[in-house]
Amino acid sequence: MTKRIDREMNTNVKTKYWHTLDDGRVQCDVCPRYCKLNEGQRGLCFVRQRLDNEVVLTTYGRSSGFCIDAIEKKPLNHFLPGTPVLSFGTAGCNLTCKFCQNWDISKSREFDKLQAEASPEMIADAAVQTGCRSVAFTYNDPVIFLEYAVDVAKACHARGIKTVAVTAGYVAPEARREFFSHMDAANVDLKAFTERFYRNLCSSGLAEVLDTLVYLKTQTNVWFEITNLIIPGENDSDEEIEHMTRWVFDNLGADVPMHFSAFHPDWKMMDKPRTEKAVLVRARQIALKNGIRYAYTGNVHDKPGSSTYCPGCGEVLIGRDWYELSDWNLSFSGNYSGHCSSCGELPAGVFDGPAGDWGRKRVPVKFKNQA
């Protein structure tokens, strides 16, 4: 367990991903932003701060809220389908996305809005008691609260609970190795496929995210899926989607699922319209054409675009409309972890027994020390 400094509400913990520069500043090495800090300064993420000549995490053990969601909401369509996941985040973010759809959490600078302390053991116990198969680090990017996420993951694994990271993938190599070594699944937000988009709208870089995706595929056993939020006039051209899906096929293979999700006006991008369903359908078709076996539309009612099809015979394996499961044509027998009932093909993913039936419910969870 990470060494704790104190047990006050604004609990700080020591971190190790930093070093001192020749000019006396301290550089945070968790993400490729590499914030250089004088005493008392915080990184752009706001939750990592230089105190007493080292970098500490200022939000260990405190959350912006806990809810039980369907695993499909992360979104993960090939990881324990239909099961409930205990989801939580903290505050802050290491990106500055103008279109952030969780901005009230990721852009928060008011720690008093965070709920009372929840230890890693409390979270693992809550997952067990509520019947959740996994715990998701989400709402804001978990790489910025790496130490807390890792400790929660350890506690969850000790209780047989899986862990899920919902992340933008903007993380430095050394921290990335530790972080993902404790994750069972991830959804990586591939926001666009141009450096211009990342630079102008997120203050980050595309290359570092692509590097994380290749790392996940080649260096880990983490099951991961990709989400692309399509914003009208910013990243919705056929050319960009062509380049993105070809890159995914060439570098990650045919079996990494891609989710094309609808944008709605939010945060500092209120001047853009909602994404039309037809745009998502077209993006999915481009992905399928370029060899991606599992391509989905998201944030819209579209059963054909939300369902999973057998890559062998084309039959529906898992029928979906938004987060509701309908058809279920996976069989479990012998040493197989879920195969097509029609042709026996093994789809890519993590399938463990029959489908769950959590559906579209979203249930807040309170701990005993929370009002």
Short mmCIF file of the C-alpha atoms (twelve columns), coordinates in Angstrom:
data_MODEL
# 
_entry.id   MODEL 
# 
loop_
_atom_site.group_PDB 
_atom_site.id 
_atom_site.type_symbol 
_atom_site.label_atom_id 
_atom_site.label_alt_id 
_atom_site.label_comp_id 
_atom_site.label_asym_id 
_atom_site.label_seq_id 
_atom_site.Cartn_x 
_atom_site.Cartn_y 
_atom_site.Cartn_z 
_atom_site.pdbx_PDB_model_num 
ATOM 1   C CA . MET A 1   0.000   0.000   0.000   1 
ATOM 2   C CA . THR A 2   1.252   3.503   -0.805  1 
ATOM 3   C CA . LYS A 3   2.714   5.295   2.221   1 
ATOM 4   C CA . ARG A 4   0.233   7.797   3.599   1 
ATOM 5   C CA . ILE A 5   1.375   11.216  4.841   1 
ATOM 6   C CA . ASP A 6   -1.727  12.134  6.850   1 
ATOM 7   C CA . ARG A 7   -5.408  11.294  7.241   1 
ATOM 8   C CA . GLU A 8   -6.937  14.740  6.830   1 
ATOM 9   C CA . MET A 9   -9.674  15.290  4.280   1 
ATOM 10  C CA . ASN A 10  -7.180  16.710  1.789   1 
ATOM 11  C CA . THR A 11  -4.969  13.656  2.143   1 
ATOM 12  C CA . ASN A 12  -1.609  13.756  0.393   1 
ATOM 13  C CA . VAL A 13  0.507   10.759  -0.543  1 
ATOM 14  C CA . LYS A 14  4.079   10.663  -1.708  1 
ATOM 15  C CA . THR A 15  4.676   9.779   -5.334  1 
ATOM 16  C CA . LYS A 16  7.735   8.494   -7.182  1 
ATOM 17  C CA . TYR A 17  7.341   9.690   -10.768 1 
ATOM 18  C CA . TRP A 18  9.259   12.958  -10.544 1 
ATOM 19  C CA . HIS A 19  12.814  14.254  -10.444 1 
ATOM 20  C CA . THR A 20  14.658  17.446  -9.563  1 
ATOM 21  C CA . LEU A 21  15.969  19.639  -12.381 1 
ATOM 22  C CA . ASP A 22  19.258  21.548  -12.405 1 
ATOM 23  C CA . ASP A 23  17.407  24.846  -11.921 1 
ATOM 24  C CA . GLY A 24  15.821  23.607  -8.686  1 
ATOM 25  C CA . ARG A 25  12.396  22.951  -10.075 1 
ATOM 26  C CA . VAL A 26  10.809  19.506  -9.739  1 
ATOM 27  C CA . GLN A 27  9.485   17.783  -12.865 1 
ATOM 28  C CA . CYS A 28  6.439   15.514  -12.648 1 
ATOM 29  C CA . ASP A 29  6.953   12.448  -14.836 1 
ATOM 30  C CA . VAL A 30  3.491   10.862  -14.803 1 
ATOM 31  C CA . CYS A 31  2.378   12.202  -18.171 1 
ATOM 32  C CA . PRO A 32  4.097   13.643  -21.263 1 
ATOM 33  C CA . ARG A 33  3.205   17.155  -20.134 1 
ATOM 34  C CA . TYR A 34  6.164   16.930  -17.704 1 
ATOM 35  C CA . CYS A 35  5.057   19.867  -15.558 1 
ATOM 36  C CA . LYS A 36  7.982   21.704  -13.950 1 
ATOM 37  C CA . LEU A 37  7.071   22.958  -10.501 1 
ATOM 38  C CA . ASN A 38  8.313   25.403  -7.942  1 
ATOM 39  C CA . GLU A 39  7.447   24.851  -4.286  1 
ATOM 40  C CA . GLY A 40  3.677   24.875  -3.779  1 
ATOM 41  C CA . GLN A 41  2.820   24.765  -7.479  1 
ATOM 42  C CA . ARG A 42  0.411   22.226  -8.940  1 
ATOM 43  C CA . GLY A 43  0.618   20.540  -12.310 1 
ATOM 44  C CA . LEU A 44  -1.963  21.249  -14.973 1 
ATOM 45  C CA . CYS A 45  -3.937  18.264  -13.667 1 
ATOM 46  C CA . PHE A 46  -4.257  20.225  -10.385 1 
ATOM 47  C CA . VAL A 47  -4.042  17.126  -8.182  1 
ATOM 48  C CA . ARG A 48  -0.276  16.596  -8.248  1 
ATOM 49  C CA . GLN A 49  1.570   19.267  -6.284  1 
ATOM 50  C CA . ARG A 50  5.111   20.071  -5.194  1 
ATOM 51  C CA . LEU A 51  5.274   20.133  -1.400  1 
ATOM 52  C CA . ASP A 52  8.498   19.972  0.637   1 
ATOM 53  C CA . ASN A 53  10.557  19.467  -2.524  1 
ATOM 54  C CA . GLU A 54  8.673   16.427  -3.802  1 
ATOM 55  C CA . VAL A 55  5.495   15.740  -5.763  1 
ATOM 56  C CA . VAL A 56  2.467   14.500  -3.835  1 
ATOM 57  C CA . LEU A 57  -0.999  13.350  -4.887  1 
ATOM 58  C CA . THR A 58  -3.505  15.586  -3.098  1 
ATOM 59  C CA . THR A 59  -6.698  13.547  -3.681  1 
ATOM 60  C CA . TYR A 60  -5.792  10.074  -2.455  1 
ATOM 61  C CA . GLY A 61  -8.839  8.352   -1.002  1 
ATOM 62  C CA . ARG A 62  -11.402 10.920  -2.105  1 
ATOM 63  C CA . SER A 63  -13.901 10.612  -4.911  1 
ATOM 64  C CA . SER A 64  -16.356 12.733  -6.846  1 
ATOM 65  C CA . GLY A 65  -18.891 9.944   -6.451  1 
ATOM 66  C CA . PHE A 66  -19.563 6.223   -6.832  1 
ATOM 67  C CA . CYS A 67  -22.164 4.691   -9.140  1 
ATOM 68  C CA . ILE A 68  -22.956 1.245   -10.440 1 
ATOM 69  C CA . ASP A 69  -23.175 1.266   -14.238 1 
ATOM 70  C CA . ALA A 70  -23.438 -1.292  -16.999 1 
ATOM 71  C CA . ILE A 71  -19.975 -2.251  -18.246 1 
ATOM 72  C CA . GLU A 72  -21.206 -1.276  -21.736 1 
ATOM 73  C CA . LYS A 73  -21.295 2.353   -20.577 1 
ATOM 74  C CA . LYS A 74  -17.496 2.581   -20.279 1 
ATOM 75  C CA . PRO A 75  -17.859 1.572   -23.186 1 
ATOM 76  C CA . LEU A 76  -16.697 -2.049  -23.180 1 
ATOM 77  C CA . ASN A 77  -18.697 -4.476  -25.320 1 
ATOM 78  C CA . HIS A 78  -16.333 -7.452  -25.134 1 
ATOM 79  C CA . PHE A 79  -15.542 -7.515  -21.418 1 
ATOM 80  C CA . LEU A 80  -17.993 -9.399  -19.163 1 
ATOM 81  C CA . PRO A 81  -21.067 -8.193  -21.125 1 
ATOM 82  C CA . GLY A 82  -24.131 -7.131  -19.188 1 
ATOM 83  C CA . THR A 83  -22.395 -7.071  -15.815 1 
ATOM 84  C CA . PRO A 84  -22.411 -4.194  -13.311 1 
ATOM 85  C CA . VAL A 85  -19.278 -2.149  -12.695 1 
ATOM 86  C CA . LEU A 86  -18.630 0.111   -9.701  1 
ATOM 87  C CA . SER A 87  -17.455 3.390   -11.222 1 
ATOM 88  C CA . PHE A 88  -15.723 6.355   -9.659  1 
ATOM 89  C CA . GLY A 89  -13.370 9.237   -10.347 1 
ATOM 90  C CA . THR A 90  -11.674 12.006  -8.407  1 
ATOM 91  C CA . ALA A 91  -11.005 15.550  -9.663  1 
ATOM 92  C CA . GLY A 92  -8.776  17.171  -12.252 1 
ATOM 93  C CA . CYS A 93  -7.377  16.089  -15.625 1 
ATOM 94  C CA . ASN A 94  -4.098  16.299  -17.522 1 
ATOM 95  C CA . LEU A 95  -5.827  17.326  -20.756 1 
ATOM 96  C CA . THR A 96  -7.727  20.531  -21.516 1 
ATOM 97  C CA . CYS A 97  -10.376 19.225  -23.927 1 
ATOM 98  C CA . LYS A 98  -12.726 22.056  -24.841 1 
ATOM 99  C CA . PHE A 99  -15.471 19.515  -25.497 1 
ATOM 100 C CA . CYS A 100 -15.138 17.677  -22.173 1 
ATOM 101 C CA . GLN A 101 -18.388 15.908  -21.320 1 
ATOM 102 C CA . ASN A 102 -17.413 15.340  -17.679 1 
ATOM 103 C CA . TRP A 103 -16.081 18.866  -17.164 1 
ATOM 104 C CA . ASP A 104 -17.726 19.365  -13.768 1 
ATOM 105 C CA . ILE A 105 -15.439 16.590  -12.471 1 
ATOM 106 C CA . SER A 106 -12.348 16.760  -14.662 1 
ATOM 107 C CA . LYS A 107 -12.100 20.558  -14.452 1 
ATOM 108 C CA . SER A 108 -12.965 20.771  -10.779 1 
ATOM 109 C CA . ARG A 109 -10.748 22.938  -8.607  1 
ATOM 110 C CA . GLU A 110 -12.905 22.610  -5.488  1 
ATOM 111 C CA . PHE A 111 -11.796 19.669  -3.391  1 
ATOM 112 C CA . ASP A 112 -14.606 20.256  -0.896  1 
ATOM 113 C CA . LYS A 113 -16.955 18.834  -3.521  1 
ATOM 114 C CA . LEU A 114 -15.188 15.488  -3.270  1 
ATOM 115 C CA . GLN A 115 -16.917 12.987  -1.078  1 
ATOM 116 C CA . ALA A 116 -15.539 11.631  2.181   1 
ATOM 117 C CA . GLU A 117 -12.605 9.267   2.145   1 
ATOM 118 C CA . ALA A 118 -13.028 5.822   0.630   1 
ATOM 119 C CA . SER A 119 -10.076 3.522   1.202   1 
ATOM 120 C CA . PRO A 120 -9.073  0.915   -1.382  1 
ATOM 121 C CA . GLU A 121 -10.419 -1.817  0.889   1 
ATOM 122 C CA . MET A 122 -13.759 -0.028  1.250   1 
ATOM 123 C CA . ILE A 123 -14.122 0.181   -2.518  1 
ATOM 124 C CA . ALA A 124 -13.278 -3.495  -3.013  1 
ATOM 125 C CA . ASP A 125 -15.743 -4.456  -0.271  1 
ATOM 126 C CA . ALA A 126 -18.451 -2.300  -1.849  1 
ATOM 127 C CA . ALA A 127 -17.927 -4.005  -5.205  1 
ATOM 128 C CA . VAL A 128 -18.306 -7.431  -3.617  1 
ATOM 129 C CA . GLN A 129 -21.356 -6.430  -1.570  1 
ATOM 130 C CA . THR A 130 -23.161 -4.903  -4.552  1 
ATOM 131 C CA . GLY A 131 -22.440 -7.790  -6.896  1 
ATOM 132 C CA . CYS A 132 -20.143 -5.863  -9.228  1 
ATOM 133 C CA . ARG A 133 -17.725 -7.896  -11.317 1 
ATOM 134 C CA . SER A 134 -15.351 -4.988  -11.784 1 
ATOM 135 C CA . VAL A 135 -14.368 -1.508  -10.606 1 
ATOM 136 C CA . ALA A 136 -13.816 1.263   -13.158 1 
ATOM 137 C CA . PHE A 137 -11.581 4.307   -12.786 1 
ATOM 138 C CA . THR A 138 -13.483 6.817   -14.890 1 
ATOM 139 C CA . TYR A 139 -15.153 10.276  -15.106 1 
ATOM 140 C CA . ASN A 140 -11.684 11.862  -15.005 1 
ATOM 141 C CA . ASP A 141 -8.460  10.297  -16.244 1 
ATOM 142 C CA . PRO A 142 -7.085  7.822   -13.679 1 
ATOM 143 C CA . VAL A 143 -3.454  8.229   -14.700 1 
ATOM 144 C CA . ILE A 144 -3.382  11.448  -12.661 1 
ATOM 145 C CA . PHE A 145 -4.410  9.564   -9.496  1 
ATOM 146 C CA . LEU A 146 -2.176  6.599   -10.319 1 
ATOM 147 C CA . GLU A 147 -1.197  5.789   -6.734  1 
ATOM 148 C CA . TYR A 148 -4.809  5.628   -5.557  1 
ATOM 149 C CA . ALA A 149 -5.884  3.619   -8.621  1 
ATOM 150 C CA . VAL A 150 -3.080  1.097   -8.149  1 
ATOM 151 C CA . ASP A 151 -3.907  0.587   -4.465  1 
ATOM 152 C CA . VAL A 152 -7.602  0.156   -5.276  1 
ATOM 153 C CA . ALA A 153 -6.689  -2.350  -8.004  1 
ATOM 154 C CA . LYS A 154 -4.596  -4.379  -5.565  1 
ATOM 155 C CA . ALA A 155 -7.449  -4.465  -3.053  1 
ATOM 156 C CA . CYS A 156 -9.927  -5.446  -5.776  1 
ATOM 157 C CA . HIS A 157 -7.785  -8.245  -7.140  1 
ATOM 158 C CA . ALA A 158 -7.418  -9.637  -3.630  1 
ATOM 159 C CA . ARG A 159 -11.228 -9.961  -3.582  1 
ATOM 160 C CA . GLY A 160 -11.558 -11.368 -7.100  1 
ATOM 161 C CA . ILE A 161 -12.790 -8.104  -8.632  1 
ATOM 162 C CA . LYS A 162 -11.532 -6.988  -12.069 1 
ATOM 163 C CA . THR A 163 -10.330 -3.451  -12.775 1 
ATOM 164 C CA . VAL A 164 -11.086 -1.148  -15.698 1 
ATOM 165 C CA . ALA A 165 -9.350  2.084   -16.749 1 
ATOM 166 C CA . VAL A 166 -11.191 4.661   -18.854 1 
ATOM 167 C CA . THR A 167 -8.370  6.862   -20.092 1 
ATOM 168 C CA . ALA A 168 -7.139  9.180   -22.816 1 
ATOM 169 C CA . GLY A 169 -3.875  7.209   -22.884 1 
ATOM 170 C CA . TYR A 170 -1.744  10.332  -22.371 1 
ATOM 171 C CA . VAL A 171 0.751   8.857   -19.918 1 
ATOM 172 C CA . ALA A 172 4.544   8.666   -19.730 1 
ATOM 173 C CA . PRO A 173 6.217   5.291   -20.396 1 
ATOM 174 C CA . GLU A 174 7.488   4.456   -16.888 1 
ATOM 175 C CA . ALA A 175 4.230   5.375   -15.149 1 
ATOM 176 C CA . ARG A 176 2.316   3.598   -17.914 1 
ATOM 177 C CA . ARG A 177 4.036   0.302   -17.155 1 
ATOM 178 C CA . GLU A 178 3.020   0.356   -13.513 1 
ATOM 179 C CA . PHE A 179 -0.487  1.665   -14.132 1 
ATOM 180 C CA . PHE A 180 -1.547  -0.879  -16.734 1 
ATOM 181 C CA . SER A 181 0.132   -3.781  -14.933 1 
ATOM 182 C CA . HIS A 182 -2.772  -3.505  -12.470 1 
ATOM 183 C CA . MET A 183 -5.585  -3.180  -15.036 1 
ATOM 184 C CA . ASP A 184 -7.640  -5.997  -16.548 1 
ATOM 185 C CA . ALA A 185 -9.379  -3.878  -19.179 1 
ATOM 186 C CA . ALA A 186 -9.288  -0.371  -20.588 1 
ATOM 187 C CA . ASN A 187 -11.151 1.925   -22.902 1 
ATOM 188 C CA . VAL A 188 -8.810  4.394   -24.568 1 
ATOM 189 C CA . ASP A 189 -10.254 7.618   -25.925 1 
ATOM 190 C CA . LEU A 190 -8.664  8.181   -29.329 1 
ATOM 191 C CA . LYS A 191 -10.014 11.687  -29.708 1 
ATOM 192 C CA . ALA A 192 -9.006  12.307  -33.310 1 
ATOM 193 C CA . PHE A 193 -6.311  11.381  -35.782 1 
ATOM 194 C CA . THR A 194 -4.523  14.705  -36.288 1 
ATOM 195 C CA . GLU A 195 -1.919  16.464  -34.185 1 
ATOM 196 C CA . ARG A 196 -3.775  19.709  -34.932 1 
ATOM 197 C CA . PHE A 197 -6.871  18.478  -33.099 1 
ATOM 198 C CA . TYR A 198 -4.903  17.294  -30.073 1 
ATOM 199 C CA . ARG A 199 -2.808  20.463  -29.926 1 
ATOM 200 C CA . ASN A 200 -5.617  22.994  -30.398 1 
ATOM 201 C CA . LEU A 201 -8.477  21.329  -28.529 1 
ATOM 202 C CA . CYS A 202 -6.716  19.196  -25.898 1 
ATOM 203 C CA . SER A 203 -3.258  20.758  -25.344 1 
ATOM 204 C CA . SER A 204 -1.685  17.348  -25.800 1 
ATOM 205 C CA . GLY A 205 -0.403  15.110  -28.583 1 
ATOM 206 C CA . LEU A 206 -1.632  12.298  -30.789 1 
ATOM 207 C CA . ALA A 207 1.702   10.475  -31.036 1 
ATOM 208 C CA . GLU A 208 1.851   9.729   -27.308 1 
ATOM 209 C CA . VAL A 209 -1.665  8.234   -27.365 1 
ATOM 210 C CA . LEU A 210 -0.834  6.029   -30.347 1 
ATOM 211 C CA . ASP A 211 2.266   4.878   -28.484 1 
ATOM 212 C CA . THR A 212 0.076   3.841   -25.531 1 
ATOM 213 C CA . LEU A 213 -2.233  1.882   -27.826 1 
ATOM 214 C CA . VAL A 214 0.685   -0.004  -29.384 1 
ATOM 215 C CA . TYR A 215 2.090   -0.623  -25.894 1 
ATOM 216 C CA . LEU A 216 -1.206  -2.110  -24.715 1 
ATOM 217 C CA . LYS A 217 -1.386  -4.396  -27.726 1 
ATOM 218 C CA . THR A 218 2.218   -5.583  -27.790 1 
ATOM 219 C CA . GLN A 219 3.385   -5.424  -24.170 1 
ATOM 220 C CA . THR A 220 0.341   -6.273  -22.003 1 
ATOM 221 C CA . ASN A 221 -2.555  -8.680  -21.614 1 
ATOM 222 C CA . VAL A 222 -5.000  -5.859  -20.922 1 
ATOM 223 C CA . TRP A 223 -8.228  -6.183  -22.901 1 
ATOM 224 C CA . PHE A 224 -8.853  -2.780  -24.456 1 
ATOM 225 C CA . GLU A 225 -11.300 -1.045  -26.730 1 
ATOM 226 C CA . ILE A 226 -11.154 2.357   -28.429 1 
ATOM 227 C CA . THR A 227 -13.654 5.216   -28.379 1 
ATOM 228 C CA . ASN A 228 -13.702 8.017   -30.934 1 
ATOM 229 C CA . LEU A 229 -16.057 10.888  -30.062 1 
ATOM 230 C CA . ILE A 230 -17.018 12.357  -33.414 1 
ATOM 231 C CA . ILE A 231 -17.395 16.154  -33.354 1 
ATOM 232 C CA . PRO A 232 -19.004 17.861  -36.371 1 
ATOM 233 C CA . GLY A 233 -16.487 19.901  -38.323 1 
ATOM 234 C CA . GLU A 234 -13.519 18.817  -36.200 1 
ATOM 235 C CA . ASN A 235 -12.777 15.116  -36.713 1 
ATOM 236 C CA . ASP A 236 -15.687 13.786  -38.767 1 
ATOM 237 C CA . SER A 237 -14.259 13.699  -42.289 1 
ATOM 238 C CA . ASP A 238 -14.216 10.423  -44.201 1 
ATOM 239 C CA . GLU A 239 -10.511 10.954  -44.854 1 
ATOM 240 C CA . GLU A 240 -9.632  11.177  -41.168 1 
ATOM 241 C CA . ILE A 241 -11.741 8.163   -40.254 1 
ATOM 242 C CA . GLU A 242 -10.133 6.244   -43.122 1 
ATOM 243 C CA . HIS A 243 -6.651  7.043   -41.844 1 
ATOM 244 C CA . MET A 244 -7.567  6.230   -38.237 1 
ATOM 245 C CA . THR A 245 -9.180  2.878   -38.924 1 
ATOM 246 C CA . ARG A 246 -6.427  1.816   -41.301 1 
ATOM 247 C CA . TRP A 247 -3.859  2.660   -38.641 1 
ATOM 248 C CA . VAL A 248 -5.770  0.636   -36.043 1 
ATOM 249 C CA . PHE A 249 -5.969  -2.363  -38.365 1 
ATOM 250 C CA . ASP A 250 -2.300  -2.145  -39.375 1 
ATOM 251 C CA . ASN A 251 -0.904  -1.556  -35.882 1 
ATOM 252 C CA . LEU A 252 -3.388  -3.163  -33.482 1 
ATOM 253 C CA . GLY A 253 -5.101  -5.773  -35.624 1 
ATOM 254 C CA . ALA A 254 -8.671  -6.568  -36.586 1 
ATOM 255 C CA . ASP A 255 -9.936  -7.533  -33.133 1 
ATOM 256 C CA . VAL A 256 -9.665  -4.267  -31.171 1 
ATOM 257 C CA . PRO A 257 -13.236 -2.937  -30.947 1 
ATOM 258 C CA . MET A 258 -13.864 0.654   -32.004 1 
ATOM 259 C CA . HIS A 259 -16.757 2.775   -30.704 1 
ATOM 260 C CA . PHE A 260 -17.842 5.832   -32.705 1 
ATOM 261 C CA . SER A 261 -19.787 8.002   -30.269 1 
ATOM 262 C CA . ALA A 262 -22.036 11.009  -30.649 1 
ATOM 263 C CA . PHE A 263 -20.938 14.418  -29.374 1 
ATOM 264 C CA . HIS A 264 -23.297 16.781  -27.588 1 
ATOM 265 C CA . PRO A 265 -22.510 20.482  -26.941 1 
ATOM 266 C CA . ASP A 266 -20.748 20.952  -23.610 1 
ATOM 267 C CA . TRP A 267 -18.100 22.866  -21.649 1 
ATOM 268 C CA . LYS A 268 -16.366 25.301  -24.045 1 
ATOM 269 C CA . MET A 269 -17.772 23.846  -27.252 1 
ATOM 270 C CA . MET A 270 -21.394 24.885  -27.168 1 
ATOM 271 C CA . ASP A 271 -21.360 26.154  -30.757 1 
ATOM 272 C CA . LYS A 272 -21.220 22.711  -32.351 1 
ATOM 273 C CA . PRO A 273 -24.347 20.680  -33.157 1 
ATOM 274 C CA . ARG A 274 -24.961 17.163  -31.910 1 
ATOM 275 C CA . THR A 275 -23.502 14.431  -34.056 1 
ATOM 276 C CA . GLU A 276 -26.050 12.983  -36.427 1 
ATOM 277 C CA . LYS A 277 -26.630 9.253   -36.288 1 
ATOM 278 C CA . ALA A 278 -25.841 8.969   -40.009 1 
ATOM 279 C CA . VAL A 279 -22.296 10.211  -39.361 1 
ATOM 280 C CA . LEU A 280 -21.703 7.462   -36.797 1 
ATOM 281 C CA . VAL A 281 -23.161 4.844   -39.126 1 
ATOM 282 C CA . ARG A 282 -20.823 6.004   -41.898 1 
ATOM 283 C CA . ALA A 283 -17.792 5.886   -39.583 1 
ATOM 284 C CA . ARG A 284 -18.694 2.359   -38.547 1 
ATOM 285 C CA . GLN A 285 -19.012 1.308   -42.178 1 
ATOM 286 C CA . ILE A 286 -15.581 2.744   -42.962 1 
ATOM 287 C CA . ALA A 287 -14.071 0.817   -40.051 1 
ATOM 288 C CA . LEU A 288 -15.684 -2.434  -41.168 1 
ATOM 289 C CA . LYS A 289 -14.496 -1.857  -44.734 1 
ATOM 290 C CA . ASN A 290 -10.945 -1.389  -43.467 1 
ATOM 291 C CA . GLY A 291 -10.935 -4.715  -41.648 1 
ATOM 292 C CA . ILE A 292 -12.078 -3.806  -38.108 1 
ATOM 293 C CA . ARG A 293 -14.231 -6.756  -37.058 1 
ATOM 294 C CA . TYR A 294 -15.989 -5.093  -34.161 1 
ATOM 295 C CA . ALA A 295 -17.136 -1.532  -34.873 1 
ATOM 296 C CA . TYR A 296 -19.939 0.173   -32.961 1 
ATOM 297 C CA . THR A 297 -22.047 3.304   -32.862 1 
ATOM 298 C CA . GLY A 298 -22.470 4.911   -29.446 1 
ATOM 299 C CA . ASN A 299 -24.720 7.376   -27.608 1 
ATOM 300 C CA . VAL A 300 -27.563 6.689   -30.070 1 
ATOM 301 C CA . HIS A 301 -30.307 4.097   -30.453 1 
ATOM 302 C CA . ASP A 302 -28.960 1.853   -33.207 1 
ATOM 303 C CA . LYS A 303 -29.370 -1.867  -32.578 1 
ATOM 304 C CA . PRO A 304 -27.570 -2.943  -35.781 1 
ATOM 305 C CA . GLY A 305 -24.647 -0.645  -34.961 1 
ATOM 306 C CA . SER A 306 -24.548 -1.588  -31.275 1 
ATOM 307 C CA . SER A 307 -24.687 -5.359  -31.674 1 
ATOM 308 C CA . THR A 308 -21.791 -7.804  -31.918 1 
ATOM 309 C CA . TYR A 309 -21.615 -10.104 -34.938 1 
ATOM 310 C CA . CYS A 310 -19.715 -13.364 -35.360 1 
ATOM 311 C CA . PRO A 311 -16.644 -12.803 -37.550 1 
ATOM 312 C CA . GLY A 312 -17.033 -16.363 -38.797 1 
ATOM 313 C CA . CYS A 313 -20.661 -16.658 -39.920 1 
ATOM 314 C CA . GLY A 314 -22.045 -13.148 -39.475 1 
ATOM 315 C CA . GLU A 315 -24.778 -14.137 -37.014 1 
ATOM 316 C CA . VAL A 316 -25.646 -11.831 -34.121 1 
ATOM 317 C CA . LEU A 317 -23.644 -12.885 -31.064 1 
ATOM 318 C CA . ILE A 318 -24.820 -10.167 -28.689 1 
ATOM 319 C CA . GLY A 319 -27.783 -7.963  -29.530 1 
ATOM 320 C CA . ARG A 320 -27.753 -4.489  -28.005 1 
ATOM 321 C CA . ASP A 321 -29.688 -1.264  -28.057 1 
ATOM 322 C CA . TRP A 322 -27.731 1.369   -26.149 1 
ATOM 323 C CA . TYR A 323 -26.852 -0.523  -22.938 1 
ATOM 324 C CA . GLU A 324 -29.646 -3.099  -23.078 1 
ATOM 325 C CA . LEU A 325 -28.709 -6.641  -24.130 1 
ATOM 326 C CA . SER A 326 -31.216 -8.699  -26.112 1 
ATOM 327 C CA . ASP A 327 -29.842 -11.567 -28.236 1 
ATOM 328 C CA . TRP A 328 -27.196 -13.806 -26.669 1 
ATOM 329 C CA . ASN A 329 -25.724 -16.470 -28.921 1 
ATOM 330 C CA . LEU A 330 -22.516 -17.351 -27.099 1 
ATOM 331 C CA . SER A 331 -22.092 -20.875 -25.769 1 
ATOM 332 C CA . PHE A 332 -19.771 -22.079 -23.024 1 
ATOM 333 C CA . SER A 333 -18.467 -25.630 -22.973 1 
ATOM 334 C CA . GLY A 334 -15.221 -27.482 -22.399 1 
ATOM 335 C CA . ASN A 335 -12.225 -25.168 -22.429 1 
ATOM 336 C CA . TYR A 336 -13.919 -22.485 -24.519 1 
ATOM 337 C CA . SER A 337 -14.518 -19.048 -23.006 1 
ATOM 338 C CA . GLY A 338 -17.535 -18.277 -25.184 1 
ATOM 339 C CA . HIS A 339 -18.017 -19.326 -28.784 1 
ATOM 340 C CA . CYS A 340 -20.605 -18.692 -31.486 1 
ATOM 341 C CA . SER A 341 -23.608 -20.983 -31.022 1 
ATOM 342 C CA . SER A 342 -23.993 -21.242 -34.786 1 
ATOM 343 C CA . CYS A 343 -20.489 -21.931 -36.109 1 
ATOM 344 C CA . GLY A 344 -18.241 -22.309 -33.072 1 
ATOM 345 C CA . GLU A 345 -16.089 -19.254 -33.842 1 
ATOM 346 C CA . LEU A 346 -14.383 -17.708 -30.795 1 
ATOM 347 C CA . PRO A 347 -14.918 -13.936 -30.746 1 
ATOM 348 C CA . ALA A 348 -12.251 -11.685 -29.270 1 
ATOM 349 C CA . GLY A 349 -12.845 -10.525 -25.728 1 
ATOM 350 C CA . VAL A 350 -13.265 -11.596 -22.114 1 
ATOM 351 C CA . PHE A 351 -16.439 -13.670 -21.757 1 
ATOM 352 C CA . ASP A 352 -17.118 -15.582 -18.565 1 
ATOM 353 C CA . GLY A 353 -20.401 -17.431 -18.434 1 
ATOM 354 C CA . PRO A 354 -23.843 -16.167 -19.475 1 
ATOM 355 C CA . ALA A 355 -24.630 -12.515 -20.029 1 
ATOM 356 C CA . GLY A 356 -25.366 -10.281 -17.100 1 
ATOM 357 C CA . ASP A 357 -28.689 -8.450  -16.954 1 
ATOM 358 C CA . TRP A 358 -27.769 -5.107  -15.398 1 
ATOM 359 C CA . GLY A 359 -29.150 -3.133  -18.330 1 
ATOM 360 C CA . ARG A 360 -29.430 0.660   -18.313 1 
ATOM 361 C CA . LYS A 361 -29.664 1.159   -14.546 1 
ATOM 362 C CA . ARG A 362 -27.386 3.686   -12.858 1 
ATOM 363 C CA . VAL A 363 -27.306 3.317   -9.082  1 
ATOM 364 C CA . PRO A 364 -25.448 5.761   -6.786  1 
ATOM 365 C CA . VAL A 365 -23.455 4.145   -3.992  1 
ATOM 366 C CA . LYS A 366 -22.887 5.776   -0.607  1 
ATOM 367 C CA . PHE A 367 -20.308 4.698   1.945   1 
ATOM 368 C CA . LYS A 368 -21.048 4.789   5.646   1 
ATOM 369 C CA . ASN A 369 -18.946 7.899   6.217   1 
ATOM 370 C CA . GLN A 370 -20.705 9.827   3.440   1 
ATOM 371 C CA . ALA A 371 -23.687 12.050  4.023   1 
# 
